[in-house]
Amino acid sequence: MRSVTPQTRRLMLLDTASLYFRAYFGVPESVKAPDGTPVNAVRGLLEFIDRLVRDHRPDDLVACMDADWRPRWRVDLIPSYKAHRVAVENGTGPDQEEMPDTLSPQVPVIEEVLDALGIARVGVEGYEADDVIGTFTGRAAGPVDIVTGDRDLYQLVDDERGVRVLYPLKGVGTLQLTDEAWLREKYGVDGPGYADLALLRGDPSDGLPGVPGIGEKTAAKLLAEFGDLAGIMAAVDDPGAKLTPSQRKRLDESRPYIAVAPTVVKVAGDVPLPEVDTALPHTARHPAALDELAARWGLGGSLSRLLTTLQA
């Protein structure tokens, strides 16, 4: 009997907020609904998805959402985590993220349109979209394309499993295909090593302080020398290890940060995902609702082109 190679499905995971922010700033605000409401983020995101599906032909597609963009369990460990992006603190639920006034009303429209199309949309209470992406990636049987403008997700790159990051450089027509070879050339690390590098270097955009005096190049050199974060900290305790006095002192003084930062920096892989049909739809799941949304918000060619691509 001839053996048959099992078919694997290609999964595409969208870091949805990252993409609609890019759409908002990339598409003129003069793109409006019939009532004058800006819909540049809505139409821009639909055009992004159209291009992604046409160019990469995923079998499954999930729009991953930030049910909580600043989870309390991360803030409890590092209080500065994304603190500078808080618009309104909420003692009983997720803090409100700072967002342009004309973007925030478009987010519910985006959600309604995705649901009417039948594109799986997943957000889980207490977790960021990154965590949803990390969990879907860990469970995937086939190759995974992660589409994001957030370099934090480079930590998931894994050539052996076919996991790569598609990072938009200009719209989504020009994507940086991030695999292990690209990471090693750019940063000198693999996927998991990128999380250690980011932790050591810090990230002002996320409110991560990093280790004082340890920039990106130094972090990469330390990881090349000692393998990973645990190896670096073992070297701090080894008088014979090749560390400069200042590096040893700064790393030693940063032990409280280094003890908690991996939990904050590394995406979760154990998010309780709901049961959801991730198959790329070929026709709209709720055509009447979609027609109503298209008319109300003037989605025009952006939506019709995507529907044509899905049907192809």
Beta strands, then each sheet from edge to edge (+ up, - down):
strand 1: 11-15
strand 2: 60-64
strand 3: 86-88
strand 4: 96-97
strand 5: 120-122
strand 6: 144-147
strand 7: 163-170
strand 8: 174-178
sheet 1: 5+ 2+ 1+ 6+ 7+ 8-
sheet 2: 3+ 4-
end
